[in-house]
Amino acid sequence: SMPEADPVIAVTRLTKSFAGRPAVSALTIHLERGGFLGLVGANGGGKTTTLRMLAGLVVPDGGSGHVLGGDIRKH
């Protein structure tokens, strides 16, 4: 059998607050190659903050993870 490829997104307990107000709280995502991920929620629900953390544009306050093999805390 072929070795399992690394997941595209593997993050654990991502947390981010702004001015003491939580935007994302303990988010965990594991997405394999070929998988799909949808972010749905109300305005102010943390969707954009989540994408910014996954892109390495915003450093999470807590949690860890990798996107395409890169550590999101070290971008």
N, CA, C and O atoms as a CHARMM CRD file, in Angstrom:
* protein
*
  300
    1    1 SER  N      0.83900  -1.19600   0.00000 PROA 1      0.00000
    2    1 SER  CA     0.00000   0.00000   0.00000 PROA 1      0.00000
    3    1 SER  C      0.87500   1.24700   0.00000 PROA 1      0.00000
    4    1 SER  O      2.02500   1.21800   0.43900 PROA 1      0.00000
    5    2 MET  N      0.31300   2.33300  -0.49700 PROA 2      0.00000
    6    2 MET  CA     1.05300   3.59200  -0.59100 PROA 2      0.00000
    7    2 MET  C      1.06100   4.30200   0.75300 PROA 2      0.00000
    8    2 MET  O      0.09800   4.19400   1.51300 PROA 2      0.00000
    9    3 PRO  N      2.14100   5.03400   1.06400 PROA 3      0.00000
   10    3 PRO  CA     2.15500   5.79400   2.31900 PROA 3      0.00000
   11    3 PRO  C      1.08800   6.88100   2.29600 PROA 3      0.00000
   12    3 PRO  O      0.78400   7.45900   1.25300 PROA 3      0.00000
   13    4 GLU  N      0.53000   7.14200   3.46900 PROA 4      0.00000
   14    4 GLU  CA    -0.51400   8.16200   3.57500 PROA 4      0.00000
   15    4 GLU  C      0.10200   9.55700   3.44700 PROA 4      0.00000
   16    4 GLU  O      1.09500   9.86200   4.10800 PROA 4      0.00000
   17    5 ALA  N     -0.47700  10.39100   2.60900 PROA 5      0.00000
   18    5 ALA  CA     0.01400  11.75700   2.41600 PROA 5      0.00000
   19    5 ALA  C     -0.32400  12.60800   3.63900 PROA 5      0.00000
   20    5 ALA  O     -1.29600  12.34500   4.34600 PROA 5      0.00000
   21    6 ASP  N      0.49100  13.62500   3.87200 PROA 6      0.00000
   22    6 ASP  CA     0.19700  14.55200   4.95900 PROA 6      0.00000
   23    6 ASP  C     -1.12000  15.25800   4.68200 PROA 6      0.00000
   24    6 ASP  O     -1.44900  15.51500   3.52400 PROA 6      0.00000
   25    7 PRO  N     -1.88300  15.57800   5.73100 PROA 7      0.00000
   26    7 PRO  CA    -3.12400  16.32200   5.51700 PROA 7      0.00000
   27    7 PRO  C     -2.83400  17.72000   4.97200 PROA 7      0.00000
   28    7 PRO  O     -1.76100  18.27500   5.21000 PROA 7      0.00000
   29    8 VAL  N     -3.78500  18.27700   4.24900 PROA 8      0.00000
   30    8 VAL  CA    -3.66200  19.62500   3.72600 PROA 8      0.00000
   31    8 VAL  C     -3.74600  20.63000   4.87500 PROA 8      0.00000
   32    8 VAL  O     -2.96700  21.58100   4.93800 PROA 8      0.00000
   33    9 ILE  N     -4.69700  20.40900   5.77900 PROA 9      0.00000
   34    9 ILE  CA    -4.86000  21.24900   6.96800 PROA 9      0.00000
   35    9 ILE  C     -4.95800  20.32600   8.18100 PROA 9      0.00000
   36    9 ILE  O     -5.76300  19.39500   8.20400 PROA 9      0.00000
   37   10 ALA  N     -4.13000  20.59600   9.18300 PROA 10     0.00000
   38   10 ALA  CA    -4.20300  19.87200  10.45000 PROA 10     0.00000
   39   10 ALA  C     -3.92800  20.87300  11.56300 PROA 10     0.00000
   40   10 ALA  O     -2.77300  21.15600  11.88000 PROA 10     0.00000
   41   11 VAL  N     -4.98300  21.40300  12.14900 PROA 11     0.00000
   42   11 VAL  CA    -4.83000  22.37300  13.22700 PROA 11     0.00000
   43   11 VAL  C     -5.61200  21.90000  14.44200 PROA 11     0.00000
   44   11 VAL  O     -6.65100  21.25100  14.31700 PROA 11     0.00000
   45   12 THR  N     -5.09700  22.23400  15.61500 PROA 12     0.00000
   46   12 THR  CA    -5.68400  21.78100  16.86800 PROA 12     0.00000
   47   12 THR  C     -5.86100  22.95300  17.82600 PROA 12     0.00000
   48   12 THR  O     -4.90800  23.66500  18.14300 PROA 12     0.00000
   49   13 ARG  N     -7.08500  23.13700  18.27500 PROA 13     0.00000
   50   13 ARG  CA    -7.43600  24.09200  19.32900 PROA 13     0.00000
   51   13 ARG  C     -6.97500  25.52700  19.03100 PROA 13     0.00000
   52   13 ARG  O     -6.47200  26.21800  19.91600 PROA 13     0.00000
   53   14 LEU  N     -7.15100  25.96900  17.77000 PROA 14     0.00000
   54   14 LEU  CA    -6.80200  27.36000  17.42500 PROA 14     0.00000
   55   14 LEU  C     -7.72100  28.31500  18.16800 PROA 14     0.00000
   56   14 LEU  O     -8.93600  28.12700  18.21900 PROA 14     0.00000
   57   15 THR  N     -7.11700  29.33200  18.73500 PROA 15     0.00000
   58   15 THR  CA    -7.84600  30.32700  19.51200 PROA 15     0.00000
   59   15 THR  C     -7.30700  31.70400  19.16300 PROA 15     0.00000
   60   15 THR  O     -6.09800  31.88700  19.02000 PROA 15     0.00000
   61   16 LYS  N     -8.21300  32.67800  19.02500 PROA 16     0.00000
   62   16 LYS  CA    -7.79700  34.05500  18.76500 PROA 16     0.00000
   63   16 LYS  C     -8.82300  35.00000  19.36500 PROA 16     0.00000
   64   16 LYS  O    -10.02700  34.83300  19.16700 PROA 16     0.00000
   65   17 SER  N     -8.34000  35.99200  20.09700 PROA 17     0.00000
   66   17 SER  CA    -9.19600  37.03900  20.66800 PROA 17     0.00000
   67   17 SER  C     -8.70600  38.39500  20.21500 PROA 17     0.00000
   68   17 SER  O     -7.52000  38.58100  19.94300 PROA 17     0.00000
   69   18 PHE  N     -9.61500  39.33300  20.13700 PROA 18     0.00000
   70   18 PHE  CA    -9.28800  40.72800  19.84100 PROA 18     0.00000
   71   18 PHE  C     -9.88700  41.58100  20.94100 PROA 18     0.00000
   72   18 PHE  O    -11.08900  41.51700  21.20300 PROA 18     0.00000
   73   19 ALA  N     -9.05300  42.37900  21.58200 PROA 19     0.00000
   74   19 ALA  CA    -9.49200  43.24200  22.68400 PROA 19     0.00000
   75   19 ALA  C    -10.26000  42.44000  23.74200 PROA 19     0.00000
   76   19 ALA  O    -11.27400  42.89400  24.27100 PROA 19     0.00000
   77   20 GLY  N     -9.75300  41.24200  24.03300 PROA 20     0.00000
   78   20 GLY  CA   -10.36900  40.41300  25.06200 PROA 20     0.00000
   79   20 GLY  C    -11.62800  39.67900  24.63300 PROA 20     0.00000
   80   20 GLY  O    -12.21900  38.94600  25.42600 PROA 20     0.00000
   81   21 ARG  N    -12.04300  39.86900  23.39100 PROA 21     0.00000
   82   21 ARG  CA   -13.26000  39.21300  22.90500 PROA 21     0.00000
   83   21 ARG  C    -12.88300  38.04200  21.98600 PROA 21     0.00000
   84   21 ARG  O    -12.21100  38.24600  20.97500 PROA 21     0.00000
   85   22 PRO  N    -13.30600  36.82700  22.32800 PROA 22     0.00000
   86   22 PRO  CA   -12.91700  35.68300  21.49900 PROA 22     0.00000
   87   22 PRO  C    -13.52400  35.74500  20.10300 PROA 22     0.00000
   88   22 PRO  O    -14.72600  35.96000  19.94800 PROA 22     0.00000
   89   23 ALA  N    -12.68000  35.55300  19.08500 PROA 23     0.00000
   90   23 ALA  CA   -13.14900  35.47900  17.70200 PROA 23     0.00000
   91   23 ALA  C    -13.21500  34.02200  17.25600 PROA 23     0.00000
   92   23 ALA  O    -14.13100  33.62400  16.53600 PROA 23     0.00000
   93   24 VAL  N    -12.23100  33.22900  17.69100 PROA 24     0.00000
   94   24 VAL  CA   -12.17200  31.80100  17.39200 PROA 24     0.00000
   95   24 VAL  C    -11.76100  31.10600  18.68400 PROA 24     0.00000
   96   24 VAL  O    -10.81600  31.53100  19.34900 PROA 24     0.00000
   97   25 SER  N    -12.46900  30.03800  19.03900 PROA 25     0.00000
   98   25 SER  CA   -12.20800  29.37000  20.31000 PROA 25     0.00000
   99   25 SER  C    -12.03400  27.86400  20.09900 PROA 25     0.00000
  100   25 SER  O    -12.99300  27.16200  19.77600 PROA 25     0.00000
  101   26 ALA  N    -10.81200  27.37600  20.28300 PROA 26     0.00000
  102   26 ALA  CA   -10.48800  25.94500  20.29000 PROA 26     0.00000
  103   26 ALA  C    -10.94000  25.21600  19.01600 PROA 26     0.00000
  104   26 ALA  O    -11.55700  24.15300  19.08800 PROA 26     0.00000
  105   27 LEU  N    -10.62900  25.79300  17.85700 PROA 27     0.00000
  106   27 LEU  CA   -11.01000  25.20400  16.56900 PROA 27     0.00000
  107   27 LEU  C    -10.02400  24.10900  16.17500 PROA 27     0.00000
  108   27 LEU  O     -8.81200  24.32400  16.18100 PROA 27     0.00000
  109   28 THR  N    -10.54900  22.94000  15.83500 PROA 28     0.00000
  110   28 THR  CA    -9.73800  21.82800  15.35500 PROA 28     0.00000
  111   28 THR  C    -10.25100  21.41000  13.97900 PROA 28     0.00000
  112   28 THR  O    -11.44700  21.18600  13.79100 PROA 28     0.00000
  113   29 ILE  N     -9.33400  21.30900  13.02700 PROA 29     0.00000
  114   29 ILE  CA    -9.67900  20.91200  11.65200 PROA 29     0.00000
  115   29 ILE  C     -8.63800  19.90200  11.18200 PROA 29     0.00000
  116   29 ILE  O     -7.44100  20.08100  11.40600 PROA 29     0.00000
  117   30 HSD  N     -9.10300  18.84300  10.52900 PROA 30     0.00000
  118   30 HSD  CA    -8.20900  17.88500   9.88700 PROA 30     0.00000
  119   30 HSD  C     -8.78200  17.63200   8.49700 PROA 30     0.00000
  120   30 HSD  O     -9.84400  17.02500   8.35500 PROA 30     0.00000
  121   31 LEU  N     -8.07400  18.10000   7.47700 PROA 31     0.00000
  122   31 LEU  CA    -8.56400  17.99500   6.10300 PROA 31     0.00000
  123   31 LEU  C     -7.53500  17.27300   5.24200 PROA 31     0.00000
  124   31 LEU  O     -6.40500  17.73500   5.08400 PROA 31     0.00000
  125   32 GLU  N     -7.94500  16.12400   4.68500 PROA 32     0.00000
  126   32 GLU  CA    -7.07200  15.33900   3.81600 PROA 32     0.00000
  127   32 GLU  C     -7.10000  15.90300   2.39000 PROA 32     0.00000
  128   32 GLU  O     -8.01800  16.63400   2.01900 PROA 32     0.00000
  129   33 ARG  N     -6.09300  15.55600   1.61000 PROA 33     0.00000
  130   33 ARG  CA    -6.07000  15.93900   0.19300 PROA 33     0.00000
  131   33 ARG  C     -7.34600  15.45500  -0.48100 PROA 33     0.00000
  132   33 ARG  O     -7.79900  14.33500  -0.24900 PROA 33     0.00000
  133   34 GLY  N     -7.91900  16.31400  -1.31800 PROA 34     0.00000
  134   34 GLY  CA    -9.15000  15.96700  -2.01100 PROA 34     0.00000
  135   34 GLY  C    -10.40000  16.24600  -1.20400 PROA 34     0.00000
  136   34 GLY  O    -11.51200  16.11200  -1.71400 PROA 34     0.00000
  137   35 GLY  N    -10.23100  16.63300   0.05200 PROA 35     0.00000
  138   35 GLY  CA   -11.38100  16.93800   0.90600 PROA 35     0.00000
  139   35 GLY  C    -11.88300  18.34600   0.67100 PROA 35     0.00000
  140   35 GLY  O    -11.25400  19.13900  -0.03000 PROA 35     0.00000
  141   36 PHE  N    -13.01300  18.64200   1.25900 PROA 36     0.00000
  142   36 PHE  CA   -13.62600  19.96200   1.15200 PROA 36     0.00000
  143   36 PHE  C    -13.88100  20.50700   2.54000 PROA 36     0.00000
  144   36 PHE  O    -14.13600  19.75600   3.48200 PROA 36     0.00000
  145   37 LEU  N    -13.80900  21.83100   2.65800 PROA 37     0.00000
  146   37 LEU  CA   -14.08700  22.49400   3.92800 PROA 37     0.00000
  147   37 LEU  C    -14.93100  23.71800   3.64300 PROA 37     0.00000
  148   37 LEU  O    -14.57500  24.54100   2.80000 PROA 37     0.00000
  149   38 GLY  N    -16.03500  23.84100   4.33300 PROA 38     0.00000
  150   38 GLY  CA   -16.87200  25.02800   4.22100 PROA 38     0.00000
  151   38 GLY  C    -16.92600  25.73700   5.56100 PROA 38     0.00000
  152   38 GLY  O    -17.07000  25.09200   6.60000 PROA 38     0.00000
  153   39 LEU  N    -16.81300  27.04900   5.54900 PROA 39     0.00000
  154   39 LEU  CA   -16.95900  27.84800   6.76400 PROA 39     0.00000
  155   39 LEU  C    -18.24700  28.64500   6.64500 PROA 39     0.00000
  156   39 LEU  O    -18.38100  29.50200   5.77100 PROA 39     0.00000
  157   40 VAL  N    -19.18100  28.35900   7.51800 PROA 40     0.00000
  158   40 VAL  CA   -20.49300  28.98800   7.47500 PROA 40     0.00000
  159   40 VAL  C    -20.78800  29.54500   8.85500 PROA 40     0.00000
  160   40 VAL  O    -20.52600  28.88900   9.86400 PROA 40     0.00000
  161   41 GLY  N    -21.33000  30.75200   8.90300 PROA 41     0.00000
  162   41 GLY  CA   -21.70100  31.32500  10.19700 PROA 41     0.00000
  163   41 GLY  C    -22.10000  32.77200  10.05600 PROA 41     0.00000
  164   41 GLY  O    -21.99800  33.37000   8.98500 PROA 41     0.00000
  165   42 ALA  N    -22.55100  33.31200  11.15200 PROA 42     0.00000
  166   42 ALA  CA   -23.02600  34.69000  11.19300 PROA 42     0.00000
  167   42 ALA  C    -21.86200  35.66600  11.04500 PROA 42     0.00000
  168   42 ALA  O    -20.70200  35.30300  11.24000 PROA 42     0.00000
  169   43 ASN  N    -22.19100  36.91600  10.69400 PROA 43     0.00000
  170   43 ASN  CA   -21.18500  37.97800  10.69600 PROA 43     0.00000
  171   43 ASN  C    -20.54700  38.02500  12.07800 PROA 43     0.00000
  172   43 ASN  O    -21.23800  37.95200  13.09400 PROA 43     0.00000
  173   44 GLY  N    -19.23200  38.14600  12.10700 PROA 44     0.00000
  174   44 GLY  CA   -18.53000  38.19300  13.38400 PROA 44     0.00000
  175   44 GLY  C    -18.32500  36.82300  14.00000 PROA 44     0.00000
  176   44 GLY  O    -17.92100  36.71900  15.15900 PROA 44     0.00000
  177   45 GLY  N    -18.60000  35.76000  13.23600 PROA 45     0.00000
  178   45 GLY  CA   -18.49200  34.40900  13.77400 PROA 45     0.00000
  179   45 GLY  C    -17.09700  33.81000  13.74700 PROA 45     0.00000
  180   45 GLY  O    -16.89900  32.70800  14.25900 PROA 45     0.00000
  181   46 GLY  N    -16.12000  34.50300  13.16100 PROA 46     0.00000
  182   46 GLY  CA   -14.74600  34.02700  13.16100 PROA 46     0.00000
  183   46 GLY  C    -14.27800  33.40200  11.86600 PROA 46     0.00000
  184   46 GLY  O    -13.18500  32.83800  11.82500 PROA 46     0.00000
  185   47 LYS  N    -15.06600  33.48000  10.80300 PROA 47     0.00000
  186   47 LYS  CA   -14.68800  32.85300   9.53300 PROA 47     0.00000
  187   47 LYS  C    -13.43200  33.49700   8.93800 PROA 47     0.00000
  188   47 LYS  O    -12.48500  32.79100   8.59300 PROA 47     0.00000
  189   48 THR  N    -13.41400  34.79600   8.81700 PROA 48     0.00000
  190   48 THR  CA   -12.26200  35.48700   8.23700 PROA 48     0.00000
  191   48 THR  C    -11.03700  35.33700   9.12400 PROA 48     0.00000
  192   48 THR  O     -9.93400  35.13800   8.61500 PROA 48     0.00000
  193   49 THR  N    -11.20300  35.42700  10.42300 PROA 49     0.00000
  194   49 THR  CA   -10.07900  35.23100  11.34500 PROA 49     0.00000
  195   49 THR  C     -9.50100  33.83700  11.17700 PROA 49     0.00000
  196   49 THR  O     -8.28200  33.66800  11.18000 PROA 49     0.00000
  197   50 THR  N    -10.35900  32.83900  11.03200 PROA 50     0.00000
  198   50 THR  CA    -9.88800  31.46500  10.80900 PROA 50     0.00000
  199   50 THR  C     -9.06400  31.38400   9.53800 PROA 50     0.00000
  200   50 THR  O     -7.96400  30.83000   9.55100 PROA 50     0.00000
  201   51 LEU  N     -9.57400  31.92600   8.44200 PROA 51     0.00000
  202   51 LEU  CA    -8.83600  31.88400   7.17700 PROA 51     0.00000
  203   51 LEU  C     -7.51700  32.63600   7.28100 PROA 51     0.00000
  204   51 LEU  O     -6.51200  32.19400   6.72600 PROA 51     0.00000
  205   52 ARG  N     -7.50400  33.74900   7.97300 PROA 52     0.00000
  206   52 ARG  CA    -6.26400  34.51400   8.14300 PROA 52     0.00000
  207   52 ARG  C     -5.23700  33.73500   8.96200 PROA 52     0.00000
  208   52 ARG  O     -4.04100  33.79800   8.67700 PROA 52     0.00000
  209   53 MET  N     -5.69700  33.00000   9.98000 PROA 53     0.00000
  210   53 MET  CA    -4.76700  32.16700  10.74400 PROA 53     0.00000
  211   53 MET  C     -4.22700  31.03300   9.87300 PROA 53     0.00000
  212   53 MET  O     -3.03400  30.73400   9.91600 PROA 53     0.00000
  213   54 LEU  N     -5.09800  30.40100   9.08400 PROA 54     0.00000
  214   54 LEU  CA    -4.65600  29.30900   8.21800 PROA 54     0.00000
  215   54 LEU  C     -3.66700  29.79100   7.16200 PROA 54     0.00000
  216   54 LEU  O     -2.78200  29.04000   6.75100 PROA 54     0.00000
  217   55 ALA  N     -3.81300  31.03500   6.72400 PROA 55     0.00000
  218   55 ALA  CA    -2.91700  31.61700   5.71900 PROA 55     0.00000
  219   55 ALA  C     -1.63300  32.16800   6.32800 PROA 55     0.00000
  220   55 ALA  O     -0.73300  32.58400   5.59900 PROA 55     0.00000
  221   56 GLY  N     -1.53700  32.17600   7.65300 PROA 56     0.00000
  222   56 GLY  CA    -0.34500  32.70900   8.30500 PROA 56     0.00000
  223   56 GLY  C     -0.32800  34.21300   8.42000 PROA 56     0.00000
  224   56 GLY  O      0.71600  34.79600   8.71300 PROA 56     0.00000
  225   57 LEU  N     -1.46400  34.85800   8.19600 PROA 57     0.00000
  226   57 LEU  CA    -1.54500  36.32600   8.27100 PROA 57     0.00000
  227   57 LEU  C     -1.82700  36.82200   9.68100 PROA 57     0.00000
  228   57 LEU  O     -1.50600  37.96100  10.02000 PROA 57     0.00000
  229   58 VAL  N     -2.42900  35.96200  10.50300 PROA 58     0.00000
  230   58 VAL  CA    -2.73100  36.28300  11.89800 PROA 58     0.00000
  231   58 VAL  C     -2.17700  35.14800  12.74200 PROA 58     0.00000
  232   58 VAL  O     -2.45300  33.98200  12.45800 PROA 58     0.00000
  233   59 VAL  N     -1.39900  35.46300  13.77800 PROA 59     0.00000
  234   59 VAL  CA    -0.83600  34.44100  14.66300 PROA 59     0.00000
  235   59 VAL  C     -1.88300  34.09100  15.72100 PROA 59     0.00000
  236   59 VAL  O     -2.40200  34.98200  16.39300 PROA 59     0.00000
  237   60 PRO  N     -2.19600  32.80900  15.87300 PROA 60     0.00000
  238   60 PRO  CA    -3.16800  32.41800  16.88800 PROA 60     0.00000
  239   60 PRO  C     -2.65700  32.72600  18.29000 PROA 60     0.00000
  240   60 PRO  O     -1.45000  32.73300  18.52900 PROA 60     0.00000
  241   61 ASP  N     -3.57800  32.98100  19.21700 PROA 61     0.00000
  242   61 ASP  CA    -3.22100  33.15000  20.62500 PROA 61     0.00000
  243   61 ASP  C     -2.91200  31.79900  21.25200 PROA 61     0.00000
  244   61 ASP  O     -2.11100  31.71000  22.18200 PROA 61     0.00000
  245   62 GLY  N     -3.54700  30.75000  20.74500 PROA 62     0.00000
  246   62 GLY  CA    -3.33400  29.40800  21.26700 PROA 62     0.00000
  247   62 GLY  C     -3.57900  28.39000  20.18400 PROA 62     0.00000
  248   62 GLY  O     -4.16900  28.69300  19.14700 PROA 62     0.00000
  249   63 GLY  N     -3.12400  27.18800  20.43000 PROA 63     0.00000
  250   63 GLY  CA    -3.29300  26.11700  19.47400 PROA 63     0.00000
  251   63 GLY  C     -2.09400  26.00400  18.55800 PROA 63     0.00000
  252   63 GLY  O     -1.12800  26.75900  18.67000 PROA 63     0.00000
  253   64 SER  N     -2.17500  25.03900  17.64300 PROA 64     0.00000
  254   64 SER  CA    -1.05100  24.77800  16.75100 PROA 64     0.00000
  255   64 SER  C     -1.56700  24.11600  15.48800 PROA 64     0.00000
  256   64 SER  O     -2.72700  23.71400  15.41100 PROA 64     0.00000
  257   65 GLY  N     -0.69100  24.00800  14.49800 PROA 65     0.00000
  258   65 GLY  CA    -1.09100  23.28800  13.30500 PROA 65     0.00000
  259   65 GLY  C     -0.23800  23.58000  12.09900 PROA 65     0.00000
  260   65 GLY  O      0.66600  24.41600  12.11500 PROA 65     0.00000
  261   66 HSD  N     -0.57000  22.84200  11.03800 PROA 66     0.00000
  262   66 HSD  CA     0.14600  22.94200   9.77900 PROA 66     0.00000
  263   66 HSD  C     -0.84500  23.05500   8.63200 PROA 66     0.00000
  264   66 HSD  O     -1.91000  22.43800   8.64700 PROA 66     0.00000
  265   67 VAL  N     -0.47600  23.85200   7.64300 PROA 67     0.00000
  266   67 VAL  CA    -1.22100  23.96400   6.38900 PROA 67     0.00000
  267   67 VAL  C     -0.21600  23.71500   5.27400 PROA 67     0.00000
  268   67 VAL  O      0.79800  24.40600   5.18000 PROA 67     0.00000
  269   68 LEU  N     -0.49700  22.73200   4.43200 PROA 68     0.00000
  270   68 LEU  CA     0.41000  22.32900   3.35400 PROA 68     0.00000
  271   68 LEU  C      1.82300  22.09200   3.88000 PROA 68     0.00000
  272   68 LEU  O      2.80700  22.42200   3.21800 PROA 68     0.00000
  273   69 GLY  N      1.90900  21.51700   5.07500 PROA 69     0.00000
  274   69 GLY  CA     3.19400  21.17900   5.67200 PROA 69     0.00000
  275   69 GLY  C      3.88400  22.29700   6.41400 PROA 69     0.00000
  276   69 GLY  O      4.88100  22.05500   7.09400 PROA 69     0.00000
  277   70 GLY  N      3.38300  23.52100   6.30600 PROA 70     0.00000
  278   70 GLY  CA     4.00400  24.66900   6.97700 PROA 70     0.00000
  279   70 GLY  C      3.36100  24.94900   8.32100 PROA 70     0.00000
  280   70 GLY  O      2.13900  24.89300   8.46000 PROA 70     0.00000
  281   71 ASP  N      4.19100  25.25100   9.31300 PROA 71     0.00000
  282   71 ASP  CA     3.71100  25.57300  10.65200 PROA 71     0.00000
  283   71 ASP  C      3.05500  26.95900  10.64600 PROA 71     0.00000
  284   71 ASP  O      3.70400  27.95300  10.32100 PROA 71     0.00000
  285   72 ILE  N      1.78100  27.02200  11.00200 PROA 72     0.00000
  286   72 ILE  CA     1.06700  28.30800  10.92700 PROA 72     0.00000
  287   72 ILE  C      1.58500  29.32600  11.92900 PROA 72     0.00000
  288   72 ILE  O      1.33900  30.52100  11.76600 PROA 72     0.00000
  289   73 ARG  N      2.28900  28.89200  12.95200 PROA 73     0.00000
  290   73 ARG  CA     2.82500  29.83900  13.93900 PROA 73     0.00000
  291   73 ARG  C      4.15600  30.42800  13.49300 PROA 73     0.00000
  292   73 ARG  O      4.63300  31.38800  14.09800 PROA 73     0.00000
  293   74 LYS  N      4.76600  29.87500  12.44800 PROA 74     0.00000
  294   74 LYS  CA     6.10200  30.32600  12.03600 PROA 74     0.00000
  295   74 LYS  C      6.12400  31.03700  10.70000 PROA 74     0.00000
  296   74 LYS  O      7.19900  31.30400  10.16400 PROA 74     0.00000
  297   75 HSD  N      4.95300  31.35400  10.14500 PROA 75     0.00000
  298   75 HSD  CA     4.91300  32.08600   8.86800 PROA 75     0.00000
  299   75 HSD  C      5.39000  33.49000   9.08300 PROA 75     0.00000
  300   75 HSD  O      5.43600  34.27800   8.13800 PROA 75     0.00000
